[in-house]
Structures are given as C-alpha cells and as structure tokens.
C-alpha cells in the first residue's frame, strides 16, 4: 500500500511539474499541429448554436479574417535541416521514421522555394471553405437585399490572395454579387497592427526566463531519427540546433498539406511546452494582459478598426446599401481586436503566469476569423452576434448574449 501511494505521489508530482494535467496537453495531444500556435492550419469545429430570437433576420455581416496557411521564415530556408537529413540518408543512419521525415523535409523545401510568408494552396482553400459556409448559412444576407460587398486587405500578398480566394468563392456561388476590392496604406491603419518596440522590450525578460526553464528531450528526438543516435549526433554537429531547426519545419508542415510525421519525431512534452511557450508570447504581446494590456489595447490600430466597424455597420443599417464588409489581415491584429472587444476566450485579463495555460491556437490559427452577424426585426431593432472561428462566442463585458443590442455593443466599443 505504501508503495502504491509513493507511485501515485510521484505521478502527481510529475504531472504538476510538467503540466500533464493541463488543458493544453489534451488539446495538443488531440491534434499535434496545434503546438505550432499561429502556424496551426484552420480547423472548422462547429458547436451547437443559440436560436435566433423570434422575428429577427440576418441582413449584414462585418468580418475580419487572418490570411490562410502560409510558408514560414526559417533562418536559412530549411537548408540546414535538409542537408543534415540528406547526409544521414546517404550514410544509412535513418530509422524508418527518419526516412519518412527526410522525404517530407525535402518536399517542403521544394515547395517553400525560398519564398517566406507566401500563401500556400491550403491557405487559399481555407478561405474558400469559410466563404462557402458563410454564404450557405446566410443566403438571406447575400440575396435578400443589397448584393454589394466591400472587401479590403492588408498590402501583404498573402492577405490579398486570401481576399481573392474568399470573394472568388462567393462569386462562384452567386455571380450576381457586386464585390469591390481594395488595398493600400490607408487601409493598413485598421486592418493591420501589433505591439510596439517598448512592449517587446519589456516582455523579453519574461519570455527568456520561460525559455531558459525548459530543457528539450533531444535524446528521444535523436533516437526517433537515427539508428545510431550517437553517430547521428556527430553527423549533425549540434543536437540542439538540429532539434530546433527540425521543430521549426515540423510546426509549419501542416501549411503544406503534410501529415504529422515530423511532429511525431518529438517527445509530446516538448510539443506541449512549445504550445505553452508561444501562447505566452502571443498573449503578452498582443492581448489584454495584466502587465502590458493597457498599452496594447490603447494602440491606434485597434481603435481605428472599431471605428471602421461602427461607421460601416451604421451605414449598412441606415441605407441598406451593403450586405457585408470583409477585411483581411494578420494574426497580431486579430488577437488585439478580439481582446479589445472582450471576446470570451481571448478578452480575459491574465497575468503572465496564467497565460501559460491559455491556448492561442484556438483564437488565431491560419485563416482565423471574427464574424459579426447583424439581425433586424420589423420594428427596426438591431442585434449583433459574434463568431470566433465560426463558433458562437459571447462578450465578457456585456450581460446576456450571444445576441446583443447593437447600440449597447457600439457604446462598449467606444468606451
């Protein structure tokens, strides 16, 4: 019996020390690509929805979408990873899993083609699929009144192509839609934004301390890759560098429509830590943290976005001239505006320590999106409902929901 309690105590200690009892662990275990945080391909995970109040019908959509899956910016264009795997392949050192990994990194290197930040075919497909679901769900919005849609994008090519994919799908479903497209520096004032150098400077010590507190399991990684781990270590030179560079390509591999072969080379604890570490990074930099949120939420791009939403929604309500306003930008801005308006799951104020259990991949994966659906009854009363990544979401700063009076939401946006 004493031995049983000793074992149980050790298990509990290990779980506490390494986070095995955290929500993050189960979340990443379910889909290893989530360890990539903002590099996680889009997941459509619908849930049950609250029925629309009687007498109300949707008539207008206000939207913000992050660009879809893209290539990353590896330090040397993945060359170091490819060269090391190739040398090990030629030397006959790779395990069967290592051989599969060699083929995959070689193919990713070919598709990457020295173009960091480029939208991949999967990224375009993500936006077509989101647009398809939006159209089918809200046909009355697109066919019941005005058929005009305004679409604006960040000047980044991956955002422009995301906009083209999204609106192209809408046109394929309804060629009669009247869609206007635009991009330019003036739009960057409200479709793009992020933290400032002073915030990054002040966060750096917290982030570095968290980084220093984790020692990756390079031994398991090398054993999964090499038939003779010690010979493999000598071949690659630095086990830690090879580990880090392979992790970089592994967490981005989903953007290329790859399976999780590369991620399975790693101990899952390292993947759990990667998710926690970079969620901490994104939350402190872009959200309403206790330590830095007052500065981040006050940045002009956040207010400019809210002003744009109010102005265009009020115009659509008053004139009926527009069915939707679509905006395409980046993860940093999506996080900032969702935190600022107090969306449940991202708007909560957390400390740096608490944010280690916050899951960024739920909020800002590739093609992450905020949809604000407007409803009106015959008396002209307007309600608005919020969807984060196509999931019904409430506001933490307003009572009731998920259907809110537009005037109440507008007042909150301005406060």
C-alpha positions as CSV (number, residue, x, y, z in Angstrom):
1,X,0.0,0.0,0.0
2,X,2.8,2.4,0.9
3,X,4.4,1.6,-2.5
4,X,1.1,2.4,-4.2
5,X,0.9,5.8,-2.5
6,X,4.5,6.6,-3.4
7,X,3.9,5.9,-7.0
8,X,0.7,7.9,-7.0
9,X,2.6,10.8,-5.4
10,X,5.3,10.7,-8.0
11,X,2.8,10.7,-10.8
12,X,1.0,13.7,-9.3
13,X,4.4,15.5,-8.9
14,X,5.4,14.8,-12.4
15,X,2.0,16.0,-13.7
16,X,2.3,19.2,-11.8
17,X,5.9,19.8,-12.8
18,X,5.4,19.2,-16.5
19,X,1.8,20.3,-17.0
20,X,0.4,16.9,-17.8
21,X,-2.8,17.7,-16.1
22,X,-3.3,21.0,-18.0
23,X,-5.9,21.6,-20.6
24,X,-3.1,22.5,-23.0
25,X,-1.8,18.9,-23.0
26,X,-5.0,17.3,-24.0
27,X,-5.7,20.0,-26.6
28,X,-2.3,19.4,-28.3
29,X,-2.4,15.6,-28.0
30,X,-5.7,15.7,-29.9
31,X,-4.0,17.5,-32.9
32,X,-0.2,17.9,-32.8
33,X,-0.3,20.8,-35.3
34,X,-1.8,22.9,-32.5
35,X,1.7,23.0,-31.0
36,X,2.5,25.4,-33.8
37,X,0.1,28.1,-32.3
38,X,-0.3,30.7,-35.1
39,X,1.1,28.1,-37.6
40,X,-1.8,25.8,-37.0
41,X,-3.9,25.2,-40.1
42,X,-7.5,26.3,-39.8
43,X,-9.9,23.9,-38.1
44,X,-13.6,24.1,-38.6
45,X,-15.1,22.9,-35.3
46,X,-18.8,23.8,-35.2
47,X,-20.8,23.7,-32.0
48,X,-24.4,24.0,-31.0
49,X,-25.9,27.5,-31.5
50,X,-28.4,29.6,-29.7
51,X,-31.6,30.0,-31.8
52,X,-32.1,33.5,-33.4
53,X,-34.7,35.5,-31.4
54,X,-38.2,35.3,-32.9
55,X,-38.8,37.9,-35.6
56,X,-35.2,38.7,-36.3
57,X,-33.4,38.0,-39.6
58,X,-29.8,38.4,-40.6
59,X,-29.1,41.3,-43.0
60,X,-25.5,42.4,-42.7
61,X,-22.1,40.8,-41.9
62,X,-19.0,42.6,-40.6
63,X,-15.9,40.4,-40.9
64,X,-12.1,40.3,-40.2
65,X,-10.1,37.3,-41.4
66,X,-6.4,36.4,-41.0
67,X,-4.7,35.2,-44.1
68,X,-4.7,31.5,-44.6
69,X,-1.9,29.0,-44.2
70,X,1.5,30.3,-45.4
71,X,5.1,29.3,-45.6
72,X,7.3,30.3,-42.7
73,X,10.5,32.3,-42.5
74,X,13.2,29.8,-41.4
75,X,16.6,31.2,-40.6
76,X,18.3,29.5,-43.5
77,X,15.4,28.5,-45.7
78,X,15.4,25.0,-44.2
79,X,18.7,24.2,-45.9
80,X,20.3,23.1,-42.7
81,X,17.6,20.6,-42.0
82,X,17.6,19.2,-45.5
83,X,21.4,18.9,-45.6
84,X,21.5,17.0,-42.3
85,X,18.8,14.6,-43.3
86,X,20.4,14.0,-46.7
87,X,23.8,13.3,-45.1
88,X,22.2,10.8,-42.7
89,X,20.2,9.2,-45.5
90,X,23.4,8.8,-47.6
91,X,25.1,7.3,-44.6
92,X,22.3,4.8,-43.9
93,X,21.7,6.2,-40.5
94,X,18.0,7.0,-40.6
95,X,15.3,4.9,-39.0
96,X,12.1,4.2,-41.0
97,X,10.6,7.3,-39.3
98,X,13.7,9.2,-40.2
99,X,13.5,8.2,-43.8
100,X,9.8,9.4,-44.0
101,X,10.9,12.7,-42.4
102,X,13.8,13.0,-44.9
103,X,11.3,12.7,-47.8
104,X,8.9,15.2,-46.2
105,X,11.5,17.9,-45.4
106,X,12.8,17.6,-48.9
107,X,9.3,18.1,-50.4
108,X,8.6,21.0,-48.0
109,X,11.9,22.6,-49.0
110,X,10.9,22.3,-52.7
111,X,7.5,23.8,-52.1
112,X,8.9,26.6,-50.0
113,X,11.1,27.7,-52.9
114,X,12.9,30.4,-50.9
115,X,9.6,32.4,-50.5
116,X,8.8,33.1,-46.9
117,X,5.3,34.2,-46.0
118,X,3.7,33.1,-49.2
119,X,0.1,31.8,-49.1
120,X,0.1,28.0,-49.8
121,X,-2.7,26.2,-51.7
122,X,-4.1,25.1,-48.4
123,X,-4.3,28.7,-47.3
124,X,-6.4,29.7,-50.3
125,X,-8.6,26.6,-49.8
126,X,-9.2,27.5,-46.1
127,X,-10.7,30.9,-47.2
128,X,-12.8,29.4,-50.0
129,X,-14.3,26.9,-47.5
130,X,-15.0,29.6,-44.9
131,X,-16.7,31.7,-47.6
132,X,-18.7,28.8,-48.8
133,X,-20.1,28.1,-45.3
134,X,-20.8,31.8,-44.7
135,X,-22.8,32.1,-47.9
136,X,-24.8,28.9,-47.3
137,X,-25.5,29.9,-43.7
138,X,-26.6,33.5,-44.5
139,X,-28.1,33.3,-48.0
140,X,-30.7,35.9,-46.9
141,X,-27.9,38.4,-46.3
142,X,-26.5,38.0,-49.8
143,X,-29.7,37.6,-51.7
144,X,-32.4,39.3,-49.6
145,X,-31.4,43.0,-50.1
146,X,-28.3,44.7,-51.3
147,X,-25.8,42.5,-53.2
148,X,-22.9,44.8,-52.7
149,X,-19.9,43.7,-50.7
150,X,-16.8,45.8,-49.8
151,X,-13.5,43.8,-49.4
152,X,-10.2,45.4,-48.2
153,X,-6.9,43.8,-47.5
154,X,-3.5,44.4,-45.9
155,X,-0.9,45.1,-48.6
156,X,0.7,41.8,-47.9
157,X,0.4,39.5,-50.9
158,X,-0.8,36.5,-48.7
159,X,-3.7,38.7,-47.4
160,X,-4.6,39.9,-50.9
161,X,-4.7,36.4,-52.3
162,X,-6.7,35.3,-49.2
163,X,-9.2,38.0,-50.1
164,X,-9.3,36.9,-53.7
165,X,-9.9,33.3,-52.7
166,X,-12.7,34.2,-50.2
167,X,-14.5,36.6,-52.6
168,X,-13.9,34.3,-55.6
169,X,-15.8,31.6,-53.8
170,X,-18.7,33.9,-53.1
171,X,-18.8,34.9,-56.8
172,X,-18.8,31.2,-57.8
173,X,-21.8,30.6,-55.6
174,X,-23.6,33.8,-56.7
175,X,-22.2,35.6,-59.8
176,X,-24.7,38.4,-59.3
177,X,-22.8,39.7,-56.2
178,X,-21.3,43.2,-56.7
179,X,-17.9,43.0,-54.9
180,X,-15.4,45.8,-54.6
181,X,-11.7,45.0,-53.8
182,X,-9.0,47.4,-52.5
183,X,-5.7,47.5,-50.6
184,X,-3.3,50.3,-49.7
185,X,-1.5,52.1,-46.9
186,X,-4.6,53.9,-45.7
187,X,-6.3,50.6,-45.0
188,X,-3.3,49.3,-43.0
189,X,-4.4,51.8,-40.3
190,X,-7.3,49.4,-39.4
191,X,-6.6,46.0,-41.0
192,X,-3.1,45.5,-39.6
193,X,-1.5,46.2,-36.2
194,X,0.6,44.8,-33.4
195,X,2.6,45.5,-30.3
196,X,5.2,48.3,-30.2
197,X,9.0,48.1,-29.6
198,X,8.7,49.2,-26.0
199,X,6.2,46.4,-25.2
200,X,8.5,43.9,-26.9
201,X,11.4,45.2,-24.9
202,X,9.6,44.9,-21.6
203,X,8.3,41.4,-22.3
204,X,11.6,40.0,-23.4
205,X,12.9,39.1,-19.8
206,X,9.7,37.1,-19.1
207,X,9.9,35.3,-22.3
208,X,13.6,34.5,-22.0
209,X,13.1,33.2,-18.4
210,X,10.4,30.9,-19.6
211,X,12.7,29.7,-22.4
212,X,15.5,29.0,-20.0
213,X,13.3,27.0,-17.8
214,X,12.8,24.2,-20.4
215,X,15.4,21.6,-21.5
216,X,14.2,19.7,-24.6
217,X,14.4,16.0,-24.9
218,X,17.0,15.8,-27.7
219,X,17.7,12.1,-26.7
220,X,14.2,10.9,-27.7
221,X,14.3,13.0,-30.8
222,X,17.7,11.6,-32.0
223,X,16.6,8.0,-31.2
224,X,13.5,8.5,-33.4
225,X,15.6,9.9,-36.3
226,X,18.8,7.8,-36.2
227,X,19.5,4.1,-36.0
228,X,22.6,5.1,-34.0
229,X,21.8,8.3,-32.1
230,X,25.4,8.9,-31.1
231,X,26.6,8.6,-34.7
232,X,23.7,10.9,-35.7
233,X,24.8,13.5,-33.1
234,X,28.3,13.5,-34.5
235,X,27.0,13.9,-38.1
236,X,24.7,16.9,-37.3
237,X,27.2,18.6,-35.1
238,X,24.8,20.1,-32.6
239,X,21.9,18.0,-31.3
240,X,20.1,21.1,-30.0
241,X,20.4,23.0,-33.3
242,X,19.2,20.1,-35.3
243,X,16.3,19.6,-32.9
244,X,15.3,23.3,-33.1
245,X,15.6,23.5,-36.9
246,X,13.6,20.4,-37.3
247,X,11.0,21.7,-34.9
248,X,10.7,24.9,-36.9
249,X,9.8,23.0,-40.1
250,X,7.6,20.5,-38.2
251,X,5.3,23.0,-36.7
252,X,4.8,24.7,-40.1
253,X,4.4,21.5,-42.1
254,X,0.6,21.5,-41.9
255,X,0.5,24.6,-44.1
256,X,1.9,22.4,-46.9
257,X,-0.8,19.8,-46.5
258,X,1.6,17.4,-44.8
259,X,0.6,14.9,-42.1
260,X,2.1,15.0,-38.6
261,X,5.1,12.8,-39.5
262,X,7.7,15.4,-38.5
263,X,5.9,16.3,-35.2
264,X,5.9,12.7,-34.1
265,X,9.7,12.7,-34.0
266,X,9.4,14.8,-30.8
267,X,8.5,13.9,-27.3
268,X,4.9,15.2,-26.8
269,X,6.1,17.0,-23.7
270,X,8.3,19.2,-25.9
271,X,5.3,19.9,-28.2
272,X,3.2,20.8,-25.1
273,X,5.8,23.2,-23.9
274,X,6.1,24.7,-27.4
275,X,2.4,25.5,-27.3
276,X,2.5,27.0,-23.8
277,X,5.7,29.0,-24.5
278,X,4.5,30.6,-27.7
279,X,1.0,31.1,-26.3
280,X,2.6,33.1,-23.5
281,X,4.5,35.1,-26.1
282,X,1.4,35.9,-28.2
283,X,-0.8,36.7,-25.2
284,X,1.7,39.1,-23.6
285,X,2.5,40.8,-26.9
286,X,-1.0,41.1,-28.4
287,X,-3.7,40.7,-25.8
288,X,-5.1,42.4,-22.7
289,X,-2.6,41.1,-20.2
290,X,-2.4,42.4,-16.6
291,X,1.2,43.5,-17.2
292,X,1.0,45.0,-20.7
293,X,-2.6,45.1,-21.8
294,X,-3.3,48.8,-21.1
295,X,-0.6,49.8,-23.5
296,X,-1.5,47.2,-26.2
297,X,-5.3,47.9,-26.1
298,X,-4.7,51.7,-26.5
299,X,-2.8,51.4,-29.8
300,X,-4.4,53.4,-32.6
301,X,-4.9,50.5,-35.0
302,X,-7.3,48.8,-32.5
303,X,-9.5,51.9,-32.1
304,X,-9.4,52.5,-35.9
305,X,-10.7,49.0,-36.5
306,X,-13.6,49.6,-34.1
307,X,-14.4,53.0,-35.6
308,X,-14.5,51.3,-39.1
309,X,-16.8,48.6,-37.9
310,X,-19.2,51.2,-36.4
311,X,-19.1,53.5,-39.3
312,X,-19.8,50.8,-42.0
313,X,-22.4,49.0,-39.9
314,X,-24.3,52.2,-39.2
315,X,-24.2,52.9,-42.9
316,X,-25.5,49.5,-43.8
317,X,-28.2,49.7,-41.2
318,X,-29.3,53.2,-42.4
319,X,-29.1,52.7,-46.1
320,X,-29.2,49.0,-46.8
321,X,-26.6,49.6,-49.4
322,X,-24.2,46.8,-48.3
323,X,-24.6,43.1,-47.5
324,X,-21.1,42.7,-46.0
325,X,-17.8,44.3,-45.2
326,X,-14.8,41.9,-45.4
327,X,-11.4,42.7,-44.1
328,X,-8.2,40.6,-44.4
329,X,-5.1,41.0,-42.3
330,X,-2.9,39.3,-39.7
331,X,-2.8,37.2,-36.5
332,X,-1.5,40.1,-34.4
333,X,-4.4,42.3,-35.3
334,X,-7.0,39.6,-34.9
335,X,-5.7,38.9,-31.3
336,X,-5.7,42.6,-30.5
337,X,-9.2,43.4,-31.7
338,X,-10.7,40.3,-30.2
339,X,-9.1,41.1,-26.8
340,X,-10.2,44.7,-27.0
341,X,-13.8,43.9,-27.6
342,X,-13.8,41.3,-24.8
343,X,-14.5,38.1,-26.7
344,X,-14.8,35.2,-24.4
345,X,-11.6,33.1,-24.5
346,X,-9.3,35.9,-25.5
347,X,-10.6,39.1,-23.8
348,X,-9.9,37.9,-20.2
349,X,-7.1,39.7,-18.4
350,X,-4.5,37.2,-17.4
351,X,-1.1,37.5,-15.7
352,X,2.0,36.2,-17.5
353,X,1.9,33.1,-15.3
354,X,-1.8,32.5,-16.0
355,X,-1.4,32.9,-19.8
356,X,0.8,29.8,-19.9
357,X,-2.5,27.8,-19.9
358,X,-4.2,30.0,-22.5
359,X,-4.4,28.3,-25.9
360,X,-3.6,30.7,-28.7
361,X,-4.3,28.2,-31.5
362,X,-8.0,28.3,-30.6
363,X,-8.0,32.0,-31.5
364,X,-5.5,32.8,-34.2
365,X,-4.8,29.8,-36.4
366,X,-4.2,30.4,-40.1
367,X,-7.4,31.9,-41.5
368,X,-8.7,32.7,-38.0
369,X,-11.7,35.0,-38.3
370,X,-14.1,37.2,-36.5
371,X,-17.7,37.4,-37.9
372,X,-20.2,39.9,-36.6
373,X,-23.7,39.0,-37.8
374,X,-26.4,41.7,-37.7
375,X,-30.1,40.9,-37.3
376,X,-33.1,43.1,-37.5
377,X,-36.8,42.8,-36.8
378,X,-39.7,44.6,-38.5
379,X,-39.6,47.3,-35.8
380,X,-36.0,48.1,-37.0
381,X,-34.3,46.9,-33.8
382,X,-30.8,45.6,-34.5
383,X,-29.0,42.8,-32.7
384,X,-25.4,41.6,-33.4
385,X,-23.9,38.2,-32.7
386,X,-20.2,37.3,-32.6
387,X,-18.4,34.3,-34.0
388,X,-14.8,33.5,-33.5
389,X,-13.5,31.0,-36.0
390,X,-17.2,30.2,-36.8
391,X,-18.0,29.3,-33.2
392,X,-20.7,31.3,-31.3
393,X,-18.9,33.5,-28.8
394,X,-20.1,35.8,-26.0
395,X,-18.7,39.1,-24.8
396,X,-17.3,39.2,-21.3
397,X,-18.1,42.9,-20.8
398,X,-21.8,42.8,-21.7
399,X,-24.5,40.8,-19.9
400,X,-26.8,38.4,-21.8
401,X,-25.8,37.3,-25.2
402,X,-25.0,35.8,-27.6
403,X,-27.4,38.3,-29.3
404,X,-26.6,41.8,-28.2
405,X,-28.3,45.1,-28.9
406,X,-26.2,47.0,-31.5
407,X,-26.4,50.2,-29.6
408,X,-25.0,48.5,-26.4
409,X,-22.2,47.0,-28.4
410,X,-21.4,50.3,-30.1
411,X,-21.3,52.1,-26.7
412,X,-18.9,49.4,-25.4
413,X,-16.7,49.7,-28.5
414,X,-16.4,53.5,-27.8
415,X,-15.9,53.3,-24.1
